[in-house]
Amino acid sequence: MSASALLWGLLFGSVGLALFVYGKKQGAIVPLVCGLLLLVIPYVLPNTVLLVIVGAALVATPFVIRR
């Protein structure tokens, strides 16, 4: 695992925790699920480029889909 993968994982994990807590308190399913997925993907995706692409898509999803 490279240093960049660790830093990207830390960034996406932090944003994921914030989205998860927000979604839980507000009862909003989209931020809750995106936050949970952002917490899990650094452990699942071995490729740094794929991690950044999927992570950026998951961060943008709650802003695009408002339910």
Secondary structure, DSSP 4 states (H G I P E B T S, - for coil): --HHHHHHHHHHHHHHHHHHHHHHHHT-HHHHHHHHHHHHHHHH---HHHHHHHHHHHHHHHHHS--
